[in-house]
Amino acid sequence: AYIKTFQGPPHGIQVERDKLNKYGRPLLGCTIKPKLGLSAKNYGRAVYECLRGGLDFTKDDENVNSQPFMRWRDRFLFCAEAIYKAQAETGEIKGHYLNATAGTCEEMMKRAIFARELGVPIVMHDYLTGGFTANTSLAHYCRDNGLLLHIHRAMHAVIDRQKNHGMHFRVLAKALRLSGGDHIHAGTVVGKLEGEREITLGFVDLLRDDF
């Protein structure tokens, strides 16, 4: 009964595929690198080249926020321009995970509202550094306004890495599922991110379960 008091994901897997009109295959994306140091215009150019080259999504990294060399509003504008240009040239729906994480809930919501006004399909939130209450507020806004919500798990290792204290990522993932997010970083079975194959696939199964 307690679990039923939570909204859960703003939209979910099927709605995301419907919004993107992409079925029968994984969605392919990348994080823009270098993550820090590019101007907003150059960052947007990298987004365009990735999307034009065939990716479905690109994304901000967790610490791409609003630094002096690239303020968030400028980044949002240039990324939106890149999305629309790539869509026009490919005939496909594209997206970029715009990081709406901010120091206050009010600022976070201001960024999410601006993203919606630009007409982009998705925003991103660092749910552990931003906090569960902020995340739930953003998830409700995304559901009400047709925005997809990607969740970054920045800071999780401080909580779940040690075996003899902290909180297992299964718990953090389930808490996020309740708070609200359409997808979350859950590690990888290959590549540089931490995580064993069986454990990572267990996270995926947990997040897809019916609650």
C-alpha positions as CSV (number, residue, x, y, z in Angstrom):
1,A,0.0,0.0,0.0
2,Y,2.9,2.4,0.8
3,I,4.5,1.8,-2.6
4,K,1.2,2.8,-4.3
5,T,1.5,6.3,-2.8
6,F,4.4,7.0,-5.2
7,Q,3.9,8.0,-8.8
8,G,7.0,6.2,-10.1
9,P,8.5,6.9,-13.5
10,P,7.1,9.9,-15.3
11,H,6.5,7.9,-18.5
12,G,8.4,4.6,-18.8
13,I,9.9,2.4,-21.6
14,Q,6.9,2.1,-24.0
15,V,6.0,5.8,-23.9
16,E,9.6,6.8,-24.6
17,R,9.7,4.5,-27.6
18,D,6.4,5.9,-28.8
19,K,7.7,9.5,-28.4
20,L,10.9,8.7,-30.4
21,N,9.1,6.4,-32.8
22,K,11.9,3.8,-32.4
23,Y,11.2,0.2,-31.8
24,G,12.9,-3.3,-31.9
25,R,16.4,-2.1,-31.0
26,P,18.4,-0.5,-28.2
27,L,18.6,3.3,-28.2
28,L,22.1,4.4,-28.9
29,G,23.7,7.4,-27.2
30,C,26.9,8.9,-25.9
31,T,28.2,11.5,-23.4
32,I,29.9,14.5,-24.8
33,K,33.6,14.7,-24.1
34,P,35.6,16.5,-23.0
35,K,32.9,17.0,-20.4
36,L,34.3,20.3,-19.2
37,G,36.0,23.2,-21.0
38,L,34.0,23.5,-24.2
39,S,32.0,26.7,-24.9
40,A,28.3,26.3,-25.3
41,K,28.6,26.7,-29.1
42,N,31.3,24.1,-29.5
43,Y,29.4,21.8,-27.2
44,G,26.3,22.2,-29.3
45,R,28.4,21.5,-32.4
46,A,29.6,18.2,-30.9
47,V,26.0,17.3,-30.1
48,Y,24.9,17.9,-33.6
49,E,27.8,15.8,-35.1
50,C,26.9,12.9,-32.9
51,L,23.2,13.0,-33.6
52,R,23.7,13.6,-37.3
53,G,26.1,10.7,-37.4
54,G,23.4,8.3,-36.2
55,L,23.0,8.4,-32.4
56,D,19.5,8.7,-30.9
57,F,20.7,10.7,-27.9
58,T,23.6,12.6,-26.5
59,K,23.9,13.7,-22.9
60,D,25.4,16.1,-20.4
61,D,27.8,14.5,-17.9
62,E,26.9,14.9,-14.3
63,N,29.1,17.8,-13.6
64,V,28.2,19.7,-16.7
65,N,26.0,22.3,-15.0
66,S,26.5,26.1,-15.3
67,Q,30.2,27.0,-15.2
68,P,31.6,30.4,-16.4
69,F,32.8,29.0,-19.7
70,M,29.3,27.4,-20.5
71,R,26.3,28.8,-18.7
72,W,23.3,26.4,-18.6
73,R,20.9,28.6,-20.6
74,D,23.5,29.0,-23.5
75,R,24.1,25.2,-23.5
76,F,20.4,24.5,-23.6
77,L,19.9,26.9,-26.6
78,F,22.8,25.5,-28.6
79,C,21.8,21.9,-27.9
80,A,18.3,22.5,-28.9
81,E,19.5,24.0,-32.2
82,A,21.7,20.9,-32.7
83,I,18.7,18.6,-32.1
84,Y,16.4,20.4,-34.5
85,K,19.1,20.6,-37.2
86,A,19.9,16.8,-36.9
87,Q,16.2,15.9,-36.9
88,A,15.6,18.0,-40.1
89,E,18.6,16.3,-41.9
90,T,17.9,12.7,-40.7
91,G,14.1,12.6,-40.5
92,E,14.5,11.0,-37.1
93,I,13.5,12.2,-33.6
94,K,16.6,13.0,-31.6
95,G,17.4,14.2,-28.1
96,H,20.0,15.4,-25.6
97,Y,19.9,14.8,-21.9
98,L,20.0,18.4,-20.6
99,N,21.2,18.4,-17.0
100,A,18.6,20.4,-14.9
101,T,20.4,19.7,-11.6
102,A,20.8,22.9,-9.6
103,G,21.6,24.2,-6.1
104,T,17.9,24.8,-5.3
105,C,14.6,23.2,-6.3
106,E,13.5,26.5,-7.7
107,E,16.5,26.8,-10.0
108,M,16.1,23.2,-11.1
109,M,12.5,23.8,-12.0
110,K,13.4,27.0,-13.9
111,R,15.8,24.9,-16.1
112,A,13.3,22.2,-16.7
113,I,10.6,24.7,-17.7
114,F,13.1,26.4,-20.1
115,A,13.9,22.9,-21.6
116,R,10.1,22.3,-22.1
117,E,9.8,25.7,-23.8
118,L,12.5,24.8,-26.2
119,G,10.6,21.7,-27.1
120,V,13.3,19.2,-26.3
121,P,12.2,15.7,-25.4
122,I,14.2,14.9,-22.2
123,V,16.0,16.4,-19.2
124,M,18.4,14.9,-16.7
125,H,18.8,15.0,-12.9
126,D,21.5,13.9,-10.5
127,Y,19.1,12.4,-8.0
128,L,21.5,11.7,-5.1
129,T,23.2,15.1,-5.2
130,G,20.0,16.9,-5.9
131,G,18.0,14.9,-3.3
132,F,14.9,12.7,-3.4
133,T,12.4,15.5,-2.8
134,A,13.8,17.6,-5.6
135,N,13.8,14.5,-7.8
136,T,10.2,13.7,-7.1
137,S,9.1,17.3,-7.8
138,L,10.9,17.1,-11.1
139,A,9.4,13.7,-12.0
140,H,5.9,15.1,-11.4
141,Y,6.6,18.1,-13.6
142,C,8.0,15.9,-16.3
143,R,4.9,13.7,-16.3
144,D,2.6,16.7,-16.4
145,N,4.5,18.3,-19.3
146,G,5.6,15.4,-21.5
147,L,9.3,15.5,-20.7
148,L,11.3,12.3,-20.4
149,L,13.5,12.1,-17.3
150,H,17.0,10.5,-17.3
151,I,18.6,10.0,-13.9
152,H,22.3,10.1,-13.2
153,R,23.6,8.3,-10.1
154,A,26.5,10.7,-9.3
155,M,27.7,10.2,-5.7
156,H,26.4,6.6,-5.5
157,A,29.8,5.1,-4.9
158,V,30.2,7.1,-1.6
159,I,27.1,5.3,-0.4
160,D,27.3,1.8,-2.0
161,R,30.9,0.9,-2.7
162,Q,32.0,-0.4,0.7
163,K,30.7,-3.8,1.7
164,N,30.6,-3.2,5.4
165,H,28.6,0.0,5.5
166,G,26.4,2.2,3.4
167,M,23.5,1.2,1.2
168,H,23.4,-1.3,-1.7
169,F,22.7,0.1,-5.1
170,R,19.6,-2.2,-5.4
171,V,18.1,-0.1,-2.6
172,L,19.1,3.2,-4.2
173,A,17.7,2.0,-7.5
174,K,14.4,1.0,-6.0
175,A,14.1,4.3,-4.2
176,L,14.7,6.1,-7.5
177,R,12.0,4.0,-9.1
178,L,9.6,5.2,-6.5
179,S,10.8,8.8,-6.6
180,G,10.6,8.9,-10.4
181,G,12.8,8.5,-13.5
182,D,12.4,7.0,-16.9
183,H,15.9,5.5,-16.9
184,I,19.0,5.6,-14.7
185,H,22.6,4.7,-15.0
186,A,22.9,1.2,-13.5
187,G,26.5,0.3,-14.4
188,T,27.6,-1.7,-17.5
189,V,28.5,-5.2,-18.3
190,V,31.4,-4.0,-20.4
191,G,33.5,-0.8,-20.5
192,K,34.9,1.4,-17.8
193,L,32.0,1.7,-15.3
194,E,32.1,-0.4,-12.2
195,G,29.9,-3.5,-12.0
196,E,29.8,-7.2,-12.6
197,R,27.6,-8.6,-15.3
198,E,25.2,-10.5,-13.1
199,I,24.8,-7.7,-10.6
200,T,24.2,-5.1,-13.2
201,L,21.6,-7.2,-15.0
202,G,20.0,-7.7,-11.6
203,F,19.7,-3.9,-11.3
204,V,18.0,-3.8,-14.8
205,D,15.6,-6.5,-13.9
206,L,14.7,-4.8,-10.6
207,L,14.0,-1.5,-12.4
208,R,11.7,-3.2,-14.9
209,D,9.7,-5.1,-12.3
210,D,6.1,-4.4,-11.7
211,F,5.7,-2.9,-8.2
